Amino acid sequence: MKKMKRIVSAVLACACAFSLFTGCGGKETTADQGNQGSQTGQTGGSTETTDELKGDIVFWHSFTQGPRMEKIQAAADEFMELHPGVNITIETFSWADFYTKWTTGLASGNVPDISSTVATQLVEMIDADAVIPVDDLIDEVGRDKFYENALREMTAEDGNCYGVPLYLNTEAMWYRKDLLEKYNLEVPQTWEQMYEAAKIITEGENGTVYGAAMPMGTNDMLATRWLHLYVRSAGETLITEDGKANLTSPTAIDGINYWVKIFKECSPADAINYNTLDEATLYYQGKLAFDFNTGFHISGVETNRPDLMEYIDCAPIPRVNEDDPVVGVETNTTPLVIWKNSEHPEICKEFIKFMYEEDRYVDFLLSVPVGMMSGIKGVTESEIYQSNETVQNFQHADEVLNQMLEGSTSIGMEYGPRAEAGLLTSQRVIEEMFQDIVMNDTPVEEAAKAAEDKLNDLFSTLG
């Protein structure tokens, strides 16, 4: 894996490319306002009280509000009751603050024992020799239980796996059933069908609802995500297997033209500066017919427009041609890592295993039902999970999102973990390209070539 002495400072100014997310980007507040309570599930494993574990550990995570934070704290409290010699201090940071915290604290050793992270940052952590392999832990939990794609993103060129997938979320096309019915439209299966439906709804609703909102804000990476969705649905990638940017292939050019058309004919003008929260909020408020996001959209609508809950659903990402296969396009993986500076990696491993005991793990996932997807196969088939009201009300969405997990990866990691993915999603090159096309009438091919060259120049600094 390429050394990244220069990338940490290069990316620092653009700190959380995946603050979205990670099913979180701006959606944590609304997601966590539903599902109140912190009732910890009974353990499903065989953890025994022992005095062998002794020591203090610090756990950093970015679940800053609501039930997710409460579930983590409850698990830590229960673990400490079972192991009186252990003290776990939990500190929470926003995703952007977490990136700044660990990159600036690495030299001084001011890093935690355990933390959550995202796939692109894990690549940097591995290259900085900051975290330890966790293959033994994965094997104890059960390697075959985890999704292979998620583990592959955590695996370095040395063959070691450095992260344990805590949860996943994946992108799908969210739509309004009532608006499709009003205009006698079918759920789109292709990109062209989505455009046609979005245009009809935009014109019919006279500015009160838009068909879609193509986001181009340069303080976020949403335009990169949306172009990625188009290109991946056609079987291509924004980073090629040999580590080069791909913005000038016929498919990539078609994708750029498509989103420019969506912006001009179906989006509010303000979308040129939209970030993740702007985009999501518009859907939460019932002002978008189509959007692309994770299952966190459910809790966002529930908080803002509960009257619309019965009218929202999702479908697979559109394809270029109707007979193209339905494929998963993007998954965001949120792993737990153990830091090399930890004096008590054995405590960290035992606590992570404790988190994965089935009832406790399902209870954590249900703090954002359908939004946080299991990193372990089969867990969501349990009676506890299936009896949840939100899961029952959104069974179709849950099925679609699980379908979209198959074969999908984080943006830029289709060929395994690579540092270029962090630059692709953090440097806003694609966002600036779209703004240049729309604001300056720069020809698409010219703007795409300039952006591709700029990305390749950035990639060359990783040598």
Buried (B, 14 or more C-beta within 10 A) or exposed (E): BBEBEEBBEBBEEBBBBBBBBBBBBBBBBBBBBBBEEBEBBEBBBEBEEEEEBEBEBBBBBBBBBBBBBBBBBBBBEBBBEBBEEBBBEBEBBBBBBBBBBBBEBBEEEEBBBBBBBBBBBBBBBBBBEBBBBBBEBBEBBEEEBBBEBBBBBBBBEEEEBBBBBBBBBBBBBBBBEEBBEBEEBEBBBBBBBBBBBBBBBBEBBEEEBBBBBBBBBBEBBBBBBBBBBBBBBBEBBBBBEEBEBBBBBEBBBBBBBBBBBBBEBBBBEEBBBBBBBBBBBBBBBBBBBBBBBBBBBBBBBBBBBEEBEEBBBBBBBBBBEEEBEBBBBBBBBBBBBBBBBBEBBBBBBBBBBBBBBBBBBBBBBBBBBBBBBBBBBEBBEBEBBEEBEBBEBBEEBBEBBBBBBEBBBBBBBBBBBBBBBBBBBBBBBBBBBBBBBBEEEBEBEEBBBBBBBBBBEBBEBBE
